[in-house]
Amino acid sequence: MAPAEIQSMVNTLNAWHQQCDNVLAGIDEQMETVNREALQKKRDREEYERLFAAKKEELKQLDKSVGGKGKRVISESAEDGRSGHAEEDDGMDLDDSPVGDAGNAAWGPNAGRRRIKGRFGGLVGDRKRR
């Protein structure tokens, strides 16, 4: 190896060393940014949870002051008749007219097919006309 080549090699290695230092500095900056953002997200989340708990408590106090007792559920079979339905009226109302009744012009020409499809969930009356 000639002495001139050694100086060239030292210069190349110094340049490479400087590039490595620059890359490491960039990585350190990115890590600091990520850590700052993570810390801010943690603070934001804690603040949100604090505000949420305060609002929840406020609503609970408001409900107590109004005289609320929490959730109230009235079942369909309420003994005091509050369900709004007569005991024997549990079924769904259906049309009494025959399927495909052409006499009812308000329903249009496909009324029978739509009624059949609606009544049987699309299993019947879904065939195309031939």
Phi and psi restraints in degrees (value plus and minus 20) as a CYANA .aco file:
   2 ALA   PHI    -104.1   -64.1
   2 ALA   PSI     131.1   171.1
   3 PRO   PHI     -78.9   -38.9
   3 PRO   PSI     -50.3   -10.3
   4 ALA   PHI     -88.2   -48.2
   4 ALA   PSI     -53.1   -13.1
   5 GLU   PHI     -89.8   -49.8
   5 GLU   PSI     -52.2   -12.2
   6 ILE   PHI     -84.9   -44.9
   6 ILE   PSI     -65.2   -25.2
   7 GLN   PHI     -82.7   -42.7
   7 GLN   PSI     -59.1   -19.1
   8 SER   PHI     -83.7   -43.7
   8 SER   PSI     -61.0   -21.0
   9 MET   PHI     -85.7   -45.7
   9 MET   PSI     -61.1   -21.1
  10 VAL   PHI     -82.7   -42.7
  10 VAL   PSI     -63.5   -23.5
  11 ASN   PHI     -81.9   -41.9
  11 ASN   PSI     -62.4   -22.4
  12 THR   PHI     -83.0   -43.0
  12 THR   PSI     -64.8   -24.8
  13 LEU   PHI     -86.2   -46.2
  13 LEU   PSI     -57.3   -17.3
  14 ASN   PHI     -84.7   -44.7
  14 ASN   PSI     -60.7   -20.7
  15 ALA   PHI     -84.7   -44.7
  15 ALA   PSI     -62.1   -22.1
  16 TRP   PHI     -83.7   -43.7
  16 TRP   PSI     -60.8   -20.8
  17 HIS   PHI     -81.5   -41.5
  17 HIS   PSI     -62.6   -22.6
  18 GLN   PHI     -84.1   -44.1
  18 GLN   PSI     -61.3   -21.3
  19 GLN   PHI     -83.4   -43.4
  19 GLN   PSI     -61.0   -21.0
  20 CYS   PHI     -82.7   -42.7
  20 CYS   PSI     -62.6   -22.6
  21 ASP   PHI     -81.1   -41.1
  21 ASP   PSI     -61.5   -21.5
  22 ASN   PHI     -84.0   -44.0
  22 ASN   PSI     -62.0   -22.0
  23 VAL   PHI     -84.0   -44.0
  23 VAL   PSI     -65.1   -25.1
  24 LEU   PHI     -82.9   -42.9
  24 LEU   PSI     -58.6   -18.6
  25 ALA   PHI     -84.4   -44.4
  25 ALA   PSI     -60.1   -20.1
  26 GLY   PHI     -83.7   -43.7
  26 GLY   PSI     -61.0   -21.0
  27 ILE   PHI     -85.0   -45.0
  27 ILE   PSI     -61.5   -21.5
  28 ASP   PHI     -81.0   -41.0
  28 ASP   PSI     -61.9   -21.9
  29 GLU   PHI     -82.5   -42.5
  29 GLU   PSI     -62.4   -22.4
  30 GLN   PHI     -84.2   -44.2
  30 GLN   PSI     -59.6   -19.6
  31 MET   PHI     -84.4   -44.4
  31 MET   PSI     -61.3   -21.3
  32 GLU   PHI     -83.4   -43.4
  32 GLU   PSI     -61.3   -21.3
  33 THR   PHI     -82.6   -42.6
  33 THR   PSI     -66.0   -26.0
  34 VAL   PHI     -81.8   -41.8
  34 VAL   PSI     -63.5   -23.5
  35 ASN   PHI     -83.9   -43.9
  35 ASN   PSI     -61.4   -21.4
  36 ARG   PHI     -82.4   -42.4
  36 ARG   PSI     -64.3   -24.3
  37 GLU   PHI     -84.8   -44.8
  37 GLU   PSI     -60.1   -20.1
  38 ALA   PHI     -83.6   -43.6
  38 ALA   PSI     -61.9   -21.9
  39 LEU   PHI     -84.3   -44.3
  39 LEU   PSI     -61.4   -21.4
  40 GLN   PHI     -85.2   -45.2
  40 GLN   PSI     -61.2   -21.2
  41 LYS   PHI     -82.3   -42.3
  41 LYS   PSI     -60.0   -20.0
  42 LYS   PHI     -83.3   -43.3
  42 LYS   PSI     -64.2   -24.2
  43 ARG   PHI     -83.6   -43.6
  43 ARG   PSI     -62.8   -22.8
  44 ASP   PHI     -82.1   -42.1
  44 ASP   PSI     -62.2   -22.2
  45 ARG   PHI     -84.4   -44.4
  45 ARG   PSI     -63.4   -23.4
  46 GLU   PHI     -83.2   -43.2
  46 GLU   PSI     -60.3   -20.3
  47 GLU   PHI     -84.8   -44.8
  47 GLU   PSI     -62.8   -22.8
  48 TYR   PHI     -80.4   -40.4
  48 TYR   PSI     -67.1   -27.1
  49 GLU   PHI     -83.4   -43.4
  49 GLU   PSI     -57.7   -17.7
  50 ARG   PHI     -84.5   -44.5
  50 ARG   PSI     -66.7   -26.7
  51 LEU   PHI     -85.0   -45.0
  51 LEU   PSI     -59.0   -19.0
  52 PHE   PHI     -82.8   -42.8
  52 PHE   PSI     -64.5   -24.5
  53 ALA   PHI     -84.5   -44.5
  53 ALA   PSI     -59.0   -19.0
  54 ALA   PHI     -85.4   -45.4
  54 ALA   PSI     -62.7   -22.7
  55 LYS   PHI     -86.3   -46.3
  55 LYS   PSI     -59.4   -19.4
  56 LYS   PHI     -81.6   -41.6
  56 LYS   PSI     -63.8   -23.8
  57 GLU   PHI     -85.8   -45.8
  57 GLU   PSI     -59.4   -19.4
  58 GLU   PHI     -81.4   -41.4
  58 GLU   PSI     -63.2   -23.2
  59 LEU   PHI     -86.9   -46.9
  59 LEU   PSI     -56.7   -16.7
  60 LYS   PHI     -83.8   -43.8
  60 LYS   PSI     -63.1   -23.1
  61 GLN   PHI     -85.6   -45.6
  61 GLN   PSI     -59.8   -19.8
  62 LEU   PHI     -83.4   -43.4
  62 LEU   PSI     -62.1   -22.1
  63 ASP   PHI     -82.8   -42.8
  63 ASP   PSI     -59.8   -19.8
  64 LYS   PHI     -87.8   -47.8
  64 LYS   PSI     -59.0   -19.0
  65 SER   PHI     -90.5   -50.5
  65 SER   PSI     -47.1    -7.1
  66 VAL   PHI    -104.5   -64.5
  66 VAL   PSI     -36.6     3.4
  67 GLY   PHI      80.1   120.1
  67 GLY   PSI      -5.3    34.7
  68 GLY   PHI     -91.6   -51.6
  68 GLY   PSI     134.5   174.5
  69 LYS   PHI    -141.3  -101.3
  69 LYS   PSI       4.3    44.3
  70 GLY   PHI      66.8   106.8
  70 GLY   PSI    -175.4  -135.4
  71 LYS   PHI     -91.9   -51.9
  71 LYS   PSI     116.3   156.3
  72 ARG   PHI    -141.0  -101.0
  72 ARG   PSI     110.2   150.2
  73 VAL   PHI    -141.6  -101.6
  73 VAL   PSI     110.3   150.3
  74 ILE   PHI    -130.6   -90.6
  74 ILE   PSI      97.2   137.2
  75 SER   PHI     -97.0   -57.0
  75 SER   PSI     142.3   182.3
  76 GLU   PHI     -86.5   -46.5
  76 GLU   PSI     -44.2    -4.2
  77 SER   PHI    -124.5   -84.5
  77 SER   PSI      22.2    62.2
  78 ALA   PHI     -82.8   -42.8
  78 ALA   PSI     116.6   156.6
  79 GLU   PHI     -89.5   -49.5
  79 GLU   PSI     -46.1    -6.1
  80 ASP   PHI    -110.1   -70.1
  80 ASP   PSI     -12.0    28.0
  81 GLY   PHI      59.9    99.9
  81 GLY   PSI      -2.2    37.8
  82 ARG   PHI     -99.5   -59.5
  82 ARG   PSI     -18.4    21.6
  83 SER   PHI     -91.8   -51.8
  83 SER   PSI     -40.1    -0.1
  84 GLY   PHI      65.5   105.5
  84 GLY   PSI     -18.5    21.5
  85 HIS   PHI    -144.1  -104.1
  85 HIS   PSI     125.2   165.2
  86 ALA   PHI     -93.0   -53.0
  86 ALA   PSI     131.6   171.6
  87 GLU   PHI     -76.0   -36.0
  87 GLU   PSI     -61.1   -21.1
  88 GLU   PHI    -107.8   -67.8
  88 GLU   PSI     -22.1    17.9
  89 ASP   PHI    -120.5   -80.5
  89 ASP   PSI      33.7    73.7
  90 ASP   PHI    -110.1   -70.1
  90 ASP   PSI     -35.8     4.2
  91 GLY   PHI    -101.6   -61.6
  91 GLY   PSI     146.4   186.4
  92 MET   PHI    -110.2   -70.2
  92 MET   PSI     120.7   160.7
  93 ASP   PHI     -94.7   -54.7
  93 ASP   PSI     113.5   153.5
  94 LEU   PHI    -144.6  -104.6
  94 LEU   PSI     138.6   178.6
  95 ASP   PHI     -85.2   -45.2
  95 ASP   PSI     119.4   159.4
  96 ASP   PHI    -110.5   -70.5
  96 ASP   PSI     -28.7    11.3
  97 SER   PHI     -95.0   -55.0
  97 SER   PSI     132.9   172.9
  98 PRO   PHI     -86.4   -46.4
  98 PRO   PSI     133.7   173.7
  99 VAL   PHI     -84.7   -44.7
  99 VAL   PSI     113.4   153.4
 100 GLY   PHI      58.4    98.4
 100 GLY   PSI       1.7    41.7
 101 ASP   PHI     -80.8   -40.8
 101 ASP   PSI      89.1   129.1
 102 ALA   PHI     -98.7   -58.7
 102 ALA   PSI     -29.6    10.4
 103 GLY   PHI     -92.0   -52.0
 103 GLY   PSI     -38.7     1.3
 104 ASN   PHI    -116.5   -76.5
 104 ASN   PSI      75.7   115.7
 105 ALA   PHI     -88.9   -48.9
 105 ALA   PSI     -43.1    -3.1
 106 ALA   PHI     -85.7   -45.7
 106 ALA   PSI     -45.4    -5.4
 107 TRP   PHI    -104.1   -64.1
 107 TRP   PSI     -39.8     0.2
 108 GLY   PHI      64.3   104.3
 108 GLY   PSI     157.8   197.8
 109 PRO   PHI     -90.5   -50.5
 109 PRO   PSI     -43.4    -3.4
 110 ASN   PHI    -120.5   -80.5
 110 ASN   PSI      -4.2    35.8
 111 ALA   PHI     -79.9   -39.9
 111 ALA   PSI     -63.3   -23.3
 112 GLY   PHI     -81.7   -41.7
 112 GLY   PSI     -61.8   -21.8
 113 ARG   PHI     -85.7   -45.7
 113 ARG   PSI     -61.6   -21.6
 114 ARG   PHI     -86.0   -46.0
 114 ARG   PSI     -60.5   -20.5
 115 ARG   PHI     -84.0   -44.0
 115 ARG   PSI     -62.5   -22.5
 116 ILE   PHI     -82.9   -42.9
 116 ILE   PSI     -66.7   -26.7
 117 LYS   PHI     -81.1   -41.1
 117 LYS   PSI     -61.9   -21.9
 118 GLY   PHI     -86.3   -46.3
 118 GLY   PSI     -59.0   -19.0
 119 ARG   PHI     -92.8   -52.8
 119 ARG   PSI     -56.6   -16.6
 120 PHE   PHI    -131.4   -91.4
 120 PHE   PSI      -1.0    39.0
 121 GLY   PHI      45.5    85.5
 121 GLY   PSI       7.3    47.3
 122 GLY   PHI      64.1   104.1
 122 GLY   PSI     -17.3    22.7
 123 LEU   PHI     -99.1   -59.1
 123 LEU   PSI     -48.5    -8.5
 124 VAL   PHI    -141.4  -101.4
 124 VAL   PSI     128.7   168.7
 125 GLY   PHI      58.5    98.5
 125 GLY   PSI      -4.2    35.8
 126 ASP   PHI    -119.5   -79.5
 126 ASP   PSI     -21.0    19.0
 127 ARG   PHI     -94.4   -54.4
 127 ARG   PSI     127.9   167.9
 128 LYS   PHI     -97.2   -57.2
 128 LYS   PSI     129.2   169.2
 129 ARG   PHI     -90.8   -50.8
 129 ARG   PSI     125.2   165.2
